[in-house]
Amino acid sequence: MTGHREDAQRREDREHSDAFDPARSGASDGFPVAPGIDPETLRRRALDALLTARERTALLTDSVDDGELTAQHSPLMSPLVWDLAHIGNQEEQWLLRAVGGREALRPEIDGLYNAFEHARAARPSLPLLAPAEARTYASDVRGRALDLLEDAPLHEGGRPLERAGFAFGMIAQHEQQHDETMLITHQLRAGPAALTAAAPPAPDGSEALPEEVLLPGGPFTMGTSAEPWALDNERPAHRCDVAAFHLDTSPVTCGAYLRFIEDGGYGDARWWAPEGWAMVREHDLAAPLFWRREAGQWLRRRFGVTEPVPDDEPVLHVSWYEADAYARWAGRRLPTEGEWEKAARHDPASGRSRRYPWGDEDPTPERANLGQRHLRPARSGAYPGGRSPSGAGQLIGDVWEWTSSDFLPYPGFVAFPYRAYSEVFFGPGHKVLRGGSFAVDQVACRGTFRNWDLPVRRQIFSGFRTARDA
């Protein structure tokens, strides 16, 4: 397996949601939330989101023994037991202490589970809670948090963290983001598979999709000021103008990416950004992470199972540099973040931006591949019910999609609930990914959701689609 080394001196751990610190929150009373939402509806939604996240956390941590929980399977990742206790600690800090005003249960462990204090590679050396103790702690916190949710005022006039149930939604998203991180750790584990899942649905073959669709130029509404649990970097809604462009109807497949490999793409500096070419040369890269060629066939390792690389499935585990190089080789480019969101949200018939490509309704298994349901992307052309008005499909779920854009604040950005959540990552060092993946739960995936990471990252569930000017 060939990867890219982590520079422990830089904050390369994309753990923007891992450093919640109520003492440093700087929460603004002007933070916008959705008006007119029934508090009881939000209460039920928060309860469901919290319970769903905890069920998944249990699956990811109960499926391996204590030795596997405490081991560090890669210097890029924390031991699974660290994530387990960290989830409980952040829930305690934000819900029990910040919202409920309760006394700290375990103040002595706050520093151990603050991601900004300890790089992932150093965490195994910390005096972490043992698996049984971590489970007990997280369970105790959760019971108290659910009691708090029963009576928490979620109306518009309340405190910023409580309005529209924001803090409860934030914690559900945080836990699901860590579940995705733990799933990455499972992929990096050596040894037999600990997780299994049914294959995603295949396209029915009744229609031949065009390779690309045309998106007309013009303005649309980007971002949101109305989504109750949207994070600060998704806000506020604002006008974005994009010129007409063509976009792939589906993410780039393994078969298409193989043509790039076989044409010598990893050996030709013409296609690579200078930093990407240096990465290729330093680490002798020749294919996506977890791929290898054996007896004339390309194979990949997926959650402990070695299998042939599927031609018609979106390519996975590629860095931004690899995505960018492929696009150059193909005579195309990566879409901008604005282009991606217009393709995913803009409804030309009404002129408004929708929550998802298919409309405002929540995701369903018929619309998108989310929530660790299948442990792999679906084949290209799947989920016709999830397509946008333009005809582009699989914009939500399957793979995180690299864009060409740097992670920057929107006009009118206000940090909330604390400045280090997004603000410290703004700039040219991080690239934006959109759309979610099969590893993402719907609570942490929407048409406005912005993921970001370093352009060298390969272990994440990342793919891409390409665009070209019209």
C-alpha positions in Angstrom: 0.0 0.0 0.0 1.4 3.4 -1.0 0.2 6.5 0.8 1.3 10.0 1.7 3.1 10.6 4.9 1.4 12.8 7.5 3.3 15.9 8.7 2.6 15.8 12.4 3.8 19.4 12.8 1.1 20.7 10.6 -2.6 20.4 11.5 -3.2 17.9 8.7 -5.8 16.0 10.6 -9.1 17.3 9.1 -10.7 17.5 12.5 -12.5 20.8 12.2 -15.4 19.3 14.1 -13.1 17.6 16.7 -12.1 20.6 18.7 -15.4 21.9 20.1 -14.5 24.1 23.1 -17.4 25.9 24.7 -15.1 28.1 26.7 -13.7 29.5 23.4 -17.1 29.6 21.6 -17.5 33.3 20.8 -21.1 32.4 19.9 -23.0 35.2 18.2 -26.6 36.1 19.2 -27.0 37.0 15.5 -26.3 33.5 14.2 -29.1 32.8 11.7 -31.5 29.8 12.1 -34.6 28.7 10.3 -37.6 30.8 11.3 -41.0 29.2 12.1 -39.9 25.6 12.7 -42.0 23.7 15.2 -39.8 22.9 18.2 -41.4 19.5 18.7 -40.6 18.5 15.2 -37.0 19.5 15.7 -36.9 17.6 19.0 -38.1 14.4 17.3 -35.6 15.0 14.5 -32.7 15.5 17.0 -33.7 12.4 19.0 -33.7 10.3 15.8 -30.4 11.7 14.6 -28.7 11.1 18.0 -30.0 7.5 18.3 -29.0 6.7 14.6 -25.5 8.0 15.2 -25.0 5.9 18.4 -26.2 2.7 16.7 -23.6 3.2 14.0 -20.9 4.0 16.6 -21.7 0.8 18.4 -21.5 -1.2 15.1 -18.1 0.2 14.3 -16.7 -0.4 17.8 -18.4 -3.6 18.8 -17.4 -5.4 15.6 -13.7 -5.7 16.7 -12.1 -6.9 19.9 -10.4 -4.7 22.5 -7.0 -5.2 20.9 -8.2 -3.8 17.6 -9.9 -0.9 19.4 -6.8 0.2 21.2 -4.3 -0.4 18.3 -3.3 2.4 15.9 -3.9 0.9 12.5 -2.3 3.8 10.7 -0.4 7.0 11.8 -3.0 8.9 9.8 -5.8 7.8 12.1 -6.6 7.6 15.9 -7.1 4.3 17.7 -10.8 3.6 17.5 -11.2 3.8 21.3 -10.0 7.4 21.1 -12.8 8.3 18.7 -15.3 6.5 21.0 -14.4 8.5 24.1 -14.0 11.7 22.1 -17.6 11.4 20.9 -18.8 11.2 24.5 -16.5 14.0 25.7 -17.7 16.5 23.0 -21.3 15.6 23.7 -20.6 16.3 27.4 -19.0 19.6 26.8 -21.5 21.0 24.4 -24.8 19.5 25.5 -24.4 18.8 29.3 -22.2 21.7 30.1 -22.8 24.4 27.5 -26.5 23.9 27.0 -27.5 22.2 30.2 -25.2 24.1 32.6 -24.2 20.9 34.3 -21.0 20.2 36.2 -18.3 18.4 34.4 -18.4 14.6 34.7 -14.8 14.0 33.7 -13.0 17.3 33.4 -9.6 15.6 33.7 -10.0 13.9 30.3 -10.9 17.0 28.3 -7.3 17.6 27.2 -6.8 13.9 26.1 -9.7 14.2 23.7 -9.0 17.7 22.3 -7.8 17.0 18.8 -6.0 20.4 18.6 -3.7 19.4 21.5 -2.7 15.9 20.2 -1.9 14.8 16.7 -3.4 11.5 15.7 0.0 9.8 15.5 0.6 10.7 19.2 -2.7 9.5 20.6 -1.8 5.9 21.3 0.8 7.1 23.9 -1.9 9.0 25.9 -3.5 7.5 29.0 -6.8 6.9 27.1 -9.9 5.4 28.6 -10.0 1.6 28.1 -12.7 0.3 25.8 -15.1 -0.7 28.7 -14.6 2.6 30.4 -15.0 4.6 27.2 -18.3 2.8 26.5 -19.6 3.4 30.0 -18.7 7.1 29.8 -20.2 7.7 26.4 -23.4 5.9 27.5 -23.7 7.9 30.7 -23.3 11.1 28.8 -25.9 10.1 26.2 -28.5 9.2 28.9 -28.1 12.6 30.4 -28.2 14.3 27.0 -31.4 12.7 26.1 -33.0 13.8 29.4 -31.8 17.3 28.6 -33.3 17.1 25.1 -36.8 16.3 26.5 -37.1 19.8 28.2 -34.6 21.9 26.2 -36.3 25.1 24.8 -35.7 25.0 21.0 -37.7 28.1 20.1 -36.3 31.0 18.0 -35.9 33.4 20.9 -33.7 31.1 23.0 -29.9 31.0 23.4 -28.0 30.6 20.1 -26.9 27.0 20.8 -30.5 26.0 21.6 -32.3 27.7 18.7 -33.8 25.2 16.3 -32.0 22.5 18.3 -28.7 23.5 16.8 -26.4 22.1 19.5 -28.2 18.7 19.3 -28.0 18.6 15.5 -24.3 19.7 15.7 -23.5 16.8 18.0 -25.3 14.3 15.9 -23.3 15.5 12.9 -20.1 15.4 14.9 -20.7 11.8 15.9 -21.6 10.8 12.3 -18.4 12.5 11.0 -16.4 10.4 13.5 -18.3 7.3 12.4 -17.0 8.1 8.9 -13.5 8.6 10.3 -13.7 5.2 12.1 -14.9 3.6 8.9 -11.7 4.9 7.2 -9.8 3.3 10.0 -11.6 0.0 9.3 -10.5 0.3 5.7 -6.9 0.8 6.8 -7.0 -2.1 9.1 -5.0 -5.2 8.2 -6.6 -8.6 8.6 -10.1 -10.0 7.9 -13.1 -7.9 7.3 -15.1 -6.8 10.4 -17.9 -5.2 8.5 -20.2 -6.6 5.7 -23.0 -5.1 3.7 -25.2 -5.9 0.7 -24.2 -4.5 -2.7 -25.9 -1.3 -3.8 -28.6 -1.4 -6.5 -27.4 -1.5 -10.1 -28.7 0.7 -12.9 -31.7 -1.0 -14.6 -30.2 -0.5 -18.1 -33.4 1.0 -19.5 -31.8 4.2 -20.5 -28.4 5.3 -21.9 -27.2 8.4 -20.0 -25.2 11.0 -21.9 -21.7 11.4 -20.7 -22.2 15.1 -19.8 -24.9 17.7 -19.3 -25.0 21.4 -20.1 -25.6 23.8 -17.3 -26.7 27.3 -18.5 -24.9 30.3 -17.2 -26.4 32.8 -14.8 -26.9 33.4 -11.1 -28.3 31.1 -8.5 -28.6 31.1 -4.7 -25.5 29.4 -3.1 -25.3 28.4 0.6 -28.2 28.7 3.1 -29.7 30.9 5.7 -32.6 28.6 6.3 -31.3 25.1 7.0 -31.5 24.8 10.8 -28.5 22.6 11.4 -26.3 24.1 8.6 -22.8 24.8 9.9 -21.1 28.2 9.8 -19.2 27.7 6.6 -22.4 26.9 4.7 -23.9 30.3 5.6 -25.2 32.7 4.5 -27.2 32.3 1.4 -25.8 34.5 -1.3 -25.9 35.1 -5.1 -23.3 33.2 -7.2 -22.8 33.7 -10.9 -21.3 31.0 -13.0 -20.8 30.8 -16.7 -22.3 28.0 -18.8 -20.4 24.7 -18.4 -20.6 21.0 -19.2 -20.5 18.5 -16.3 -20.1 14.7 -16.1 -23.4 13.0 -15.5 -21.7 10.6 -13.0 -18.4 10.5 -11.1 -15.4 9.3 -13.0 -15.4 5.5 -13.0 -12.6 3.1 -12.2 -12.6 1.9 -15.8 -12.1 5.5 -17.1 -9.4 6.1 -14.5 -7.6 2.9 -15.6 -7.3 4.4 -19.1 -5.4 7.3 -17.6 -3.1 4.8 -15.7 -2.5 2.7 -18.8 -1.7 5.7 -20.9 1.2 6.5 -18.5 -0.6 9.2 -16.6 1.4 8.6 -13.4 4.6 8.9 -15.4 3.9 12.1 -17.3 4.6 15.4 -15.5 2.5 17.3 -18.0 -0.7 16.4 -16.2 0.3 17.2 -12.7 0.5 20.3 -10.5 4.1 20.7 -9.3 3.3 19.6 -5.8 1.3 16.6 -7.1 4.2 15.5 -9.3 6.6 15.8 -6.4 4.2 13.5 -4.4 4.1 11.0 -7.2 7.8 10.9 -7.5 8.6 10.8 -3.7 6.1 7.9 -3.0 6.3 6.1 -6.3 2.6 6.3 -6.9 1.1 4.4 -9.8 -2.6 3.9 -8.9 -5.3 4.9 -6.4 -4.7 3.9 -2.8 -5.5 0.2 -2.0 -5.0 -0.8 -5.7 -2.4 -3.3 -6.9 -1.7 -5.1 -10.2 -1.3 -8.9 -9.9 -1.1 -11.5 -12.7 -2.2 -8.9 -15.3 -5.2 -7.8 -13.3 -5.9 -4.7 -11.2 -7.1 -5.6 -7.7 -8.2 -3.5 -4.8 -8.6 -4.1 -1.0 -12.0 -3.1 0.4 -12.6 -3.6 4.1 -10.4 -6.6 4.3 -11.5 -8.2 1.1 -9.4 -8.3 -2.1 -11.4 -8.1 -5.3 -11.1 -7.1 -9.0 -11.4 -3.4 -9.6 -14.9 -2.8 -11.0 -14.9 -0.9 -14.2 -18.3 0.8 -13.8 -18.0 2.0 -10.2 -16.8 5.5 -9.3 -13.1 5.6 -8.6 -12.3 5.9 -4.9 -9.3 6.9 -2.7 -7.8 9.4 -5.0 -6.2 12.7 -3.9 -7.0 16.1 -5.3 -3.7 16.0 -7.2 -4.7 12.7 -8.9 -8.2 14.0 -9.7 -6.7 17.2 -11.2 -4.2 15.2 -13.2 -6.8 13.0 -14.7 -9.0 16.0 -15.6 -6.0 17.6 -17.4 -5.2 14.3 -19.2 -8.8 14.1 -20.4 -8.8 17.7 -21.7 -11.2 18.8 -19.0 -11.0 20.3 -15.5 -12.5 19.9 -12.0 -15.6 21.9 -11.4 -15.6 24.8 -9.1 -17.5 24.6 -5.9 -20.1 27.1 -7.3 -20.6 25.0 -10.4 -21.0 21.8 -8.4 -23.6 23.4 -6.2 -25.5 24.9 -9.1 -25.7 21.5 -10.7 -26.9 19.9 -7.4 -29.4 22.5 -6.2 -30.6 25.0 -8.9 -34.1 24.4 -10.3 -34.3 26.4 -13.6 -38.1 26.0 -13.6 -38.6 27.9 -10.3 -35.3 29.8 -10.1 -34.8 28.6 -6.6 -32.2 26.4 -5.0 -33.4 23.2 -3.5 -32.0 21.3 -0.5 -31.0 18.3 -2.6 -30.8 17.5 -6.4 -34.2 15.8 -6.4 -36.0 18.5 -4.3 -36.4 19.4 -0.6 -37.3 16.0 0.7 -34.9 14.1 2.8 -32.7 11.4 1.3 -34.1 7.9 0.9 -32.5 4.6 -0.1 -34.0 5.1 -3.6 -32.3 8.5 -4.1 -28.8 8.2 -2.7 -26.2 5.8 -1.4 -25.6 7.1 2.2 -25.1 5.9 5.8 -22.7 3.0 5.4 -25.6 1.1 3.9 -23.5 -0.6 1.2 -19.8 -0.1 2.1 -19.0 0.9 -1.5 -20.1 3.3 -4.2 -23.0 2.3 -6.5 -22.4 1.7 -10.2 -22.4 4.6 -12.6 -26.0 5.5 -13.5 -27.6 4.2 -10.3 -30.3 6.1 -8.4 -32.3 7.8 -11.2 -34.6 9.2 -8.6 -31.8 11.2 -7.2 -30.9 13.2 -10.3 -31.0 16.9 -10.5 -33.1 18.9 -13.0 -30.0 19.1 -15.3 -29.8 15.3 -15.5 -26.7 14.9 -13.4 -26.8 12.0 -11.1 -25.1 10.6 -7.9 -24.3 14.2 -6.7 -25.3 13.1 -3.2 -23.7 10.0 -1.7 -21.3 7.4 -3.3 -18.1 9.4 -3.2 -16.9 12.8 -1.9 -16.2 14.9 -5.0 -13.1 17.0 -5.2 -13.7 20.5 -6.7 -11.1 23.0 -7.9 -12.0 25.5 -5.2 -10.0 26.5 -2.1 -11.9 26.4 1.2 -12.9 30.1 1.7 -15.6 31.9 3.7 -18.8 33.0 2.0 -19.6 36.7 1.8 -21.0 37.7 5.2 -19.5 34.6 7.0 -20.0 34.6 10.8 -18.0 32.1 12.9 -20.3 29.9 15.0 -20.2 28.3 17.6 -16.5 29.1 17.8 -13.8 30.6 15.4 -11.7 27.4 15.1 -14.5 25.3 13.7 -14.0 26.5 10.1 -12.1 29.8 10.1 -8.6 28.3 10.9 -8.9 26.1 7.7 -9.7 28.9 5.3 -7.1 29.5 2.6 -5.3 27.8 -0.3 -4.1 24.9 1.8 -7.4 23.0 1.8 -9.6 22.0 -1.2 -13.4 21.7 -1.0 -15.1 18.3 -1.5 -18.9 18.1 -2.1 -21.7 15.6 -2.1 -20.9 13.1 0.6 -20.1 9.5 0.1 -21.5 6.1 1.0 -19.9 6.5 4.4 -21.8 9.7 5.3 -25.1 9.9 7.1 -27.8 12.1 5.8 -27.7 14.4 8.9 -24.2 15.4 7.8 -24.9 15.6 4.1 -27.0 18.1 2.1 -26.7 20.2 -1.0 -25.0 23.0 0.9 -22.6 20.9 3.0 -18.9 21.7 2.5 -16.2 19.2 3.3 -12.5 20.1 3.0 -9.2 18.4 3.1 -5.6 18.6 2.1 -4.9 17.9 -1.6 -2.6 15.0 -0.7 -5.4 13.0 1.1 -6.0 9.5 -0.3 -7.4 7.5 2.6 -10.7 9.4 2.6 -13.7 8.2 0.5 -13.0 10.7 -2.3 -13.6 10.6 -6.0 -14.5 13.3 -8.6 -16.3 14.3 -11.7 -15.0 16.6 -14.4 -16.3 19.7 -16.2 -15.4 21.8 -19.2 -16.4 25.3 -20.4 -19.4 25.6 -22.7 
